[in-house]
Amino acid sequence: MKNVQKQKRANKSLPFFFRDEFKVSFVIIFISVALLITTFTFDIVPPILNRGIQPATFPKALLVLIIAMTLLIYYLATKNPWKVQKKLPKSSFNTFKFCDFLVISKTLDFFLAISVLSIFVSYCWGEKRIFYLLLVGIIFPVIVFIFFETILGLRFPPGIITNIYYS
């Protein structure tokens, strides 16, 4: 089997459930469906206690979005197969730096952590201009904050910047 897969265009002749695209998509969809089923066990909050949307609505919408995007990526992967890479790209090692987001959000401030994370992601995607990095680091967290405050009716956890806003 390994010799067949190493040959050029060998992945095309395999049944669809042996292809890498299907395996990855199946795992993502399987986990998402399992989590989606668990969201139906969430309690319904009475309207008087409900701020924004019901607690189960957001995870359901997010999981349906993940399933839909996975199906789209699988469809696109069947049209344009994935390239086989011998080693991970350099940018994948930067993923481990996302742990800084957890440390900053738990110790200092969630708003500040979103700002640092958005600057870091923009930099990893190739943006080198300081002005645009700072612009993304300010505008994106403000949009997220407004979304959580007004649409979802949720408060950010207390921290340096959020304490200034809430007091």
C-alpha positions in Angstrom: 0.0 0.0 0.0 2.9 2.4 0.9 4.5 1.8 -2.5 1.2 2.5 -4.3 0.8 5.8 -2.5 4.4 6.9 -3.2 3.8 6.6 -7.0 2.7 9.7 -8.8 -1.0 10.2 -9.1 -1.6 7.1 -6.9 -3.8 9.0 -4.5 -6.3 9.5 -7.4 -6.9 5.8 -7.8 -7.7 5.2 -4.2 -11.3 5.0 -3.0 -12.4 8.3 -1.5 -12.3 7.1 2.1 -8.6 6.3 1.8 -7.7 9.8 0.6 -6.1 12.3 3.1 -8.7 15.0 2.3 -11.5 12.7 3.4 -9.7 11.5 6.5 -9.1 15.0 7.8 -12.5 16.2 6.9 -14.2 13.2 8.4 -12.4 13.6 11.8 -13.3 17.3 11.9 -17.0 16.7 11.0 -17.3 13.7 13.4 -16.0 15.7 16.3 -18.2 18.7 15.4 -21.3 16.5 15.1 -20.6 14.9 18.5 -20.2 18.4 20.1 -23.3 19.6 18.3 -25.3 16.8 19.7 -24.1 17.7 23.2 -25.4 21.3 22.7 -28.9 20.0 22.6 -28.6 19.0 26.3 -28.0 22.6 27.4 -30.6 24.0 29.7 -32.9 26.8 28.3 -32.5 30.0 30.3 -35.7 31.8 31.2 -36.2 35.0 29.2 -35.9 37.2 32.3 -32.4 35.8 33.0 -31.3 35.7 29.4 -28.9 38.4 28.2 -28.4 38.3 24.5 -28.9 34.9 22.9 -29.5 31.5 24.5 -26.4 29.8 25.8 -26.8 26.9 23.3 -27.3 29.1 20.3 -23.8 30.3 19.8 -22.1 26.9 20.0 -24.7 25.4 17.6 -24.1 28.2 15.1 -20.3 27.9 15.4 -20.4 24.1 15.0 -22.7 24.3 11.9 -20.3 26.9 10.4 -17.3 24.6 11.1 -19.1 21.7 9.4 -20.1 23.8 6.4 -16.6 25.2 6.0 -15.1 21.7 6.3 -17.4 20.4 3.6 -16.4 23.4 1.4 -12.7 22.7 2.0 -13.2 19.0 1.2 -15.0 19.9 -2.0 -12.1 22.2 -3.0 -9.5 19.6 -2.1 -11.1 17.1 -4.4 -10.8 19.6 -7.3 -7.3 20.7 -6.4 -5.4 17.9 -4.4 -3.1 18.8 -1.5 0.6 19.0 -2.1 2.7 16.5 -0.1 5.3 18.4 2.0 8.4 16.8 3.5 8.6 19.2 6.4 6.4 21.7 8.1 6.5 25.3 6.9 8.2 27.8 9.2 5.0 29.6 9.9 3.5 26.5 11.6 6.1 26.7 14.4 4.8 30.2 15.2 1.5 28.5 16.2 3.1 27.5 19.5 3.4 31.2 20.3 -0.3 31.3 20.6 0.3 30.2 24.2 1.2 33.8 24.9 -2.5 34.6 24.2 -3.5 32.4 27.1 -0.9 33.8 29.5 -1.8 37.4 28.7 -5.5 36.8 28.8 -5.4 35.1 32.2 -2.9 37.3 33.9 -3.3 40.8 32.4 -6.4 41.4 30.3 -8.5 39.6 27.7 -8.8 42.8 25.6 -5.0 43.3 25.6 -4.5 39.6 24.7 -6.8 39.9 21.6 -4.8 43.0 20.6 -1.5 41.2 20.9 -2.9 38.1 19.1 -4.2 40.1 16.2 -0.9 41.9 15.8 0.9 38.6 15.9 -1.3 36.9 13.4 -1.1 39.8 11.0 2.7 39.7 11.3 2.8 36.0 10.6 0.7 36.5 7.5 3.3 38.8 6.1 2.3 42.3 7.2 5.5 44.2 8.2 4.3 47.8 8.3 4.1 48.9 11.9 1.3 51.4 11.3 -1.0 48.7 9.9 -0.1 46.2 12.6 -1.0 48.8 15.2 -4.2 49.6 13.4 -5.3 46.0 13.3 -4.2 45.6 17.0 -6.6 48.5 17.9 -9.6 48.1 15.5 -10.1 44.3 15.7 -10.3 44.1 19.5 -12.7 47.1 19.6 -14.9 45.3 17.0 -14.8 42.1 19.0 -15.6 44.0 22.2 -18.5 45.9 20.7 -19.9 42.6 19.3 -19.7 40.9 22.7 -21.2 43.9 24.5 -24.0 44.9 22.2 -25.0 41.8 20.2 -24.3 39.0 22.6 -24.8 41.0 25.8 -21.7 39.5 27.4 -19.0 41.2 29.5 -15.3 40.6 29.1 -13.5 39.2 32.1 -12.0 41.8 34.4 -8.5 43.1 33.5 -6.5 46.3 33.1 -8.3 47.8 30.2 -11.8 46.4 30.8 -11.8 47.6 34.4 -11.3 51.1 33.1 -14.3 50.7 30.8 -16.6 49.0 33.3 -15.9 51.4 36.3 
